[in-house]
Amino acid sequence: MRLRMMALAIGLAMATPGNAAKPVAGRWVPAEKDAVILIAPCGGPASKGAMCGTIDRFLTPQPGGTDQRDINNPDPAKRKNRLLGSTILSGFTADGDVWRGQIYDPKNGKSYRSIIRRKGAGTLEVKGCIGPFCQTQVWKIAS
């Protein structure tokens, strides 16, 4: 009986996900150090726990000021939207020890498959991928 209880305890411990994705919510500064990105739950009942990221503020002067528009967006109807407050990370869901979703680059108007991983207390690894090729950036927590 004692052996069965020990085997059950070990089995339960092994079934617990030890490599769950670490939280990524917070304010982050991308590698370019030109903005602060706020990562938070996407909101709405359809989001099902997904995380999204919006441009919270600019750290460097923008050519169009804080009223800069999303002129490179492939959707003509969205080209008049302000960049400040716009969503650049969308639909990120936990998958093992990473978060998977889409990242939008307003500089070229393209969206990429993306993987985010927490790499310590103040560091986030952000990958944007096209097919098998990925580019990695390190984002730091905003102070």
N, C-alpha and C positions, 0 to 999 in steps of 0.2 A: 504494500500500500504506500509506504513511504517513498519507494522508488518511483511509483506511478505519479505521485504528487510532484516529485522533483522533475520528472520528465515533462509533465504538463507545464510547470513553471518555466522551464527552459524553452519549451515550444512556444509559449506565449511571448516570452522575451524576444525570441527570434522573429516572431510574426510582427512585432512592432516596427514600424518604419524608422530605421536608424539614420537614413539619409534623406529625410524630408527637406524640401526646399525651405531655406531660411527666409524670414520676412524681408521684403524689399521696400516696404512703405517708408516714405520720408521725402525730404528735399535733397536733391542730388545735383552736383555740378559736373557737367560732361567734360571730357578731355579738352575741348576747345575753350573752356572757361568763359563762355559767352552768355550763359543763361543758368537759371535754376529750374530744374524739372521736379514737379511734385508728383510722386507716385502714391496712389491711393486706390481704394476699391472703385471700380468703374461706375457703380451705381445702377439703380434700376433693377427690377426683378429678373430680367433676362441675363444679367451679368454673371450670375452663379459663382460669386467669389473671385471673379477675374480682377486683375489689377490693370490700371491705366496710368499714363503719365501725361501731364500737361505742362506747357511753358508757364511757369509761375511768375518769373520776372527775368528781365535782361540784365546782365552784368556789364556789358559793353554797349556803347552807343550803337544803335541800329540805324542803317541808312534812312529808313522811314520813321525813325523814332519809335515810340511805343505803339504807334498807330500802323506799324508795318503790316502789310497784307500778305496772304499766302499766294503770291502771284505765280508760283511754279506748280500749283496744284493741277493734276491732270483733269480734274472736274471743273469746267469753267464756272459753274455755279458757286464753287467754294473759293474762287480766287479773290473775292472781296472780303473773305473772313480775316479777322485780325489774327496775327500769329500769337500775340500775348493771350494766353488762356486756351490755345488750341491743343488738341490731343496729338501727341507724337508717339506714344506707346499705347497699344490697344490690345485687349483680349489676352493678357498674360495669365496663364494658369499654371499651377504647380505641377511639375512632372519629375518625380524623383527629387534630386537635389537642385533642380533648376526651374526657372519659369520660362515658358514658351509663349510667344505671341508675335505681334507685328510692330515694326518701328518705321516711322515716317520721317524722311529727311526733307524739311521744307526748303533747303537750299537747292535741291534738284527735283523736288516733287515726286520722288519715288518712295515706295514702301518695300520693306525687306522682311523676310522671316528673321526672327530674333530670339536669342537666348540670353537670359539674365541670370547671373549667379552672384550671391553674396560672398565676398572674399574677405571676411573680417569685419570688425566693428564699423569701420568708416569707409569701406571700399565696395564697389559694385563692378562686376565685369559684365560689359554689355557687348554682345556680338550681333552684327547684322550680316545676313547671309544671302547669297545668290547661288542657288544650286549647292554644290559641295564647298564653295569658297566663302570664307567668313572673314570679316574684319573685326578686330576686338579693340574696344576702348575701355579704359578704367575711369570710372566716375567716382568722385569723392563726396562724402556727406557735406551738405552746406552748413556753414557755421552761423 
